[in-house]
């Protein structure tokens, strides 16, 4: 993706006893074509990203020891990978089409 790409951001927060965990879903795009969309799902704990799924790679990548362990487990689960890959179309494509039709095309 080039530097002129746009991004939609979805955020989920969870907090219990000072342990902070959040997940970020991003759709990076420069057109409404499915091939020009990248879906990125990241997991954070205490402000540190420990694991990420990227539709460009088609798999999870871990950034900490805990993240690597969980990424390996998730990459072995074909139903998990299929579900994440489907998010590119079910989440990103739907919202990006709305943006293009209602906002970006009218500017």
N, C-alpha and C positions, 0 to 999 in steps of 0.2 A: 504494500500500500504506500502511496506517496504522501507527502506532507500536506496535501490539500484534502485529505480524507476527512469525513465527518464521523462522529461517534454518538451512538445512543448509549445511555448508561442506566443500568438497573442495579439496585443495591438492596441487600438483605442483611440486617443486623441482629445479632444475638448477644446478650450479656447476662452472665450469672456469676456472682461472687468474684467480681473483678477480672474474670477471664473474658476477654473480648474476642469474639469471632465474627467475621463478616465475609460475605460472598459478593462478588461483583460480576455482573454479566455485561459485556460490552459488544456492541455491533459496530464495527469499523467499516465504513463504506465510502465509495466515491461515485457510485451510481446505484440504481435500483436493480441491476442485474445480479443474480445470485452468485455468479462467478466473481463479482467485485466486492463481495461482502465477506468479512472475517468475523466469526463469532468467537469471543474469548470469555471463558469462565474462570475466575480466579478465587482462591480461598486464602483468607488472611487470618492470622492469630496475633493479637497484640501488635497490630500495624505492620506485620511482616508477611509478605506473600510467601506461602509455603508450597502451593501447588497451583498449576494452571492447565486448562484445556484450551487448545487453539484449533479451530477448524482447518487452518492452513496446514498444521502438522497432522491432525487427525488423531491425536493422542494427548495424554497428560504428561506433564513434565514437573518434577519436584525440585524445589529450591533449597530445602533444608533436609536434614536426615529424616525427619518425620514425613515431610512432603515426598521425598523419593520413595519411601516405603509405601505410602498411600497411592502414589502415582503408579507404581508397579502393580499393586493390587487392582487398581481401577482399569489399567490397560489390559489386564488378563480377563476382565469381565466384558464379554462382547455385548451384552445388553446395555451396560453402562455407556460404552463407547457409541453404540447405535443411537441411544437416547440423546447424548450430547451432540452428535453429528446432526441429528434431526432438528435441534434447537436453532441452527442457522436458518432453516427455512420457516419453522413454526413461530419463532420469536422475532428474529431480525427481519426477515423478508416482509412480514405483515406490518411491522411498525415503520420500516423504511418506506414502503409503498404509501403509507398514510402521510409521512413527512413530505415525500416528493409530490403527492397529489394535492396536499393542502397548504404547504408552506414554501418549499424550495422552488417549485415550478412557478410560483406567483411573484417571486421577488424581482 
